[in-house]
Amino acid sequence: MKLLNSIILEGDATGKPLATGDEHLITVFTLNHREEYYRVKSLGRLGQTCVEVLDAGRGMRIVGSIHVDDNGPYILAEHVEFKPEGRVKE
């Protein structure tokens, strides 16, 4: 049986993504009964789009997979949806 490794994460960016070569690191904050922070890496064009669009507090939904490096676990983003900026009047 093939191992399943996927995650969907919703939260807010804590700041602009940090670019190192072709890799872009985003820190995502979620509030689910407690504060939680996640490291998210995005590569290539997806990473460039994140750098252009994301600012602190911008909401997003990330679909990706969980990996581990020397700094611990992180999510490798495969798809990112950005929430609209500002609030819509109801």
Secondary structure as GFF3:
##gff-version 3
##sequence-region A 1 90
A	DSSP	beta_strand	7	13	.	.	.	ID=ss1
A	DSSP	beta_strand	18	20	.	.	.	ID=ss2
A	DSSP	beta_strand	23	31	.	.	.	ID=ss3
A	DSSP	beta_strand	35	43	.	.	.	ID=ss4
A	DSSP	alpha_helix	44	53	.	.	.	ID=ss5
A	DSSP	beta_strand	59	69	.	.	.	ID=ss6
A	DSSP	beta_strand	72	82	.	.	.	ID=ss7
###
